[in-house]
Amino acid sequence: MNRAVTRVRAAYARIAETDRPEIWIDLRPRAEVEAEAAAVPDYLPLAGTLLAVKGNIDVAGLPTTAGCPSYAYLPEADAPAVARLRAAGAIVIGTTNLDQFATGLVGTRSPYGAVRNALDPDRISGGSSSGSAVAVALGIADLALGTDTAGSGRVPAALNGIVGLKPTYGVVPTDGVVPACASLDCVSVFARTVAQAERALSFLADPAPAAPARVPGPWRIAVPRPGQLGELAPGWEAAYEDATRQLALSGAELKEIDLTPFTEAAAMLYEGAFVAERYTAVGAFLDKANGADETPAPGATGGDLDPTVAGIITRARDLPAHRLFADQARLSALRTAALAQLADVDALLLPTTTEHPTLADVAADPLGVNARLGRFTNSTNLFGLCAAAVPAGTVHGLPFGVMLIGAAHTDDRLARIAETVTTPPTHVAVVGAHLTGQPLNGQLLSLGAEFDRTTTTSPAYRLHALPTAPPKPGLVHVGPERGRPIEAEVWRIPAAGLGQLLTALPRPMTLGRVTLADGAEVPGFLCAPEALHDAPDITHHGGWRAYVAAQRRG
């Protein structure tokens, strides 16, 4: 049995276990998918990778509904985005539910049912690429395709604890995609890690122009001025600040900018004339389905139309042309102001969204909740930028995510920075010359390390004074029968910094696992035993600082 068939069987077992039928519009029969998997050569780079596809993207042999059964058509061919992943060995498992006509950030506007959050079924999944995100978050699919006009490939990623990449406009073809706003739509990628998403994007993307040149040096990250994030869910601002600190610990330079152009443009996407493009996409179908030329009353739309979606789109029909030109002029000014602030940075770091509503919250205020969710995402495509949404921990047991936004064609660069956010600092234990105030402590600080706590090792170590310059101790593990606790400091250090420290570590020092008093094991400085024959045992002092103080007293 090849690995693709094994993966298919595991996925269908997971589908049965999770019992989330609302994820799917059309789930392919298991036997059919297994047969396709059996024919996939193992040498293909994505062999054994299961792909879920948002229901507004063509998959040959499955109806494209865009979340509206009466709109459905049967495509003769895969959309290029689907075809490229299939050519690399990916296997489509089915098409996924979405906010109808990709209009919404909530994941509840669908006649196929509201898509519940992967971790908390009382909360929304986010949209419009709701089913795609949840299929990945639950471990059913390895990759999923979504679309992103206003944040649909990023908000669901944040609310379900996964990665969502929104590439530069035009990098991935949108042929075979039912448009929301054709001038803004992007095909997006969901995965559980940045590396998985970036690899998928490498197969999806057309050759892109070179990224804007940058002066060598650490990453330069823009953050909003204090007070500009606006109201966030409890604990989210602190979680965002933790993400900024992690980037700073990795060596990034932070620069405060004025977020106003971004938030003002975000409000224009639905409140201004740009929503008229949604009517251009499917307005004629809605008018025909409603059987009238008047805006439908809530709950009175024809057939299987979602009333909120139909209302948004049909109200855009009568927007005057002069308003569109006025909004274009205003947007141009906001874009100029925004891009000027991003000219000397690699990315802007923001929370991906503002809160994690319940299904009841959205039912009570569908437009207000949706507007709040898009505060940070709506402007990205209006400004021609790319973005990566990544997990950044949890708040009150639910996922919290941040988003990196960068200039067009800096997709690869954003992925590199995103990995810094998603890779937490490593804890390292030091017992000698790297302690606070000691001669080598500056090495830790220069690598972005941050003090965590003072503790001791478990009672299984002995400490020796090595004849080195500068003087330093050698810590050796001897077991609890012969050892005793030794004073230690624990520091948080970026993974890259720990690698540099290890590279520069002189003999006889080594890096190994050190057991602390609470039983935790962390990397720490140890000594090769052969270096101890001329090194006095100083264990009775209880630590290096006490030994140094005793030496000074004579």
TAQUI-V863705 format. One line per field, one symbol per residue. ss: DSSP state (2 for helix, 1 for strand, 0 for the rest). phi: phi as a letter, one per 40 degrees, with the letter a starting at -180 (. if undefined). Layout:
BEGIN
ss = ???
phi = ???
END
This chain:
BEGIN
ss = 00222222222222222200222111100222222222000000000001111100101001110000222011000002222222200011111100022200000000000001000000110000022222222000001111110000002222220011110000000000100000000111111002222222222200000000000000011111000000000002222222222222200011111002222222222220222222222222222222000000000000000022222222222200222222222222222222222200001111100000012222220222222220000022220001111111111001111111110000222222222222000111110000000000222222000111111110001111110000011111100000010011111110222222222000001111111100001111111022200001102220022222222220
phi = .ccccdccccccccdcccfbcccbcbccddcccccccccccccccbdgccbbbdcbbcbdgbccbfgbdccdbbccacddcccccccchcbccibbcacdffbibbgbcacchcccccbbccbccgacccccccccccgcbcbacbbabbhccbdccccbgbbbbbcddgcbdbdgbcccbdcbcbcbbbacbcccccccccccccdbdccdcbcdicdbbcbccdgccgcbddgccccccccccccccchccbbcbccddccccdcccbcccccccccdcbccccccccgabbcccdgbccfbcccccccccccccbcccccccccccccdcccdcccccccbbcabbbdcababccdcdcccaccccdccccdbbdcdcccgbbabbbcagbbfgbcbbbbbbbcdgbdccccccdccccccdccbcbbbcccdgcdccccccccgcbcbababcccbbbbbcccbbcdacbcbcbgccbbacbdabbbcbddccccccccccccccbbacbccdcgcbbdacbbcdccccbbdcbdccgiccccccccccg
END
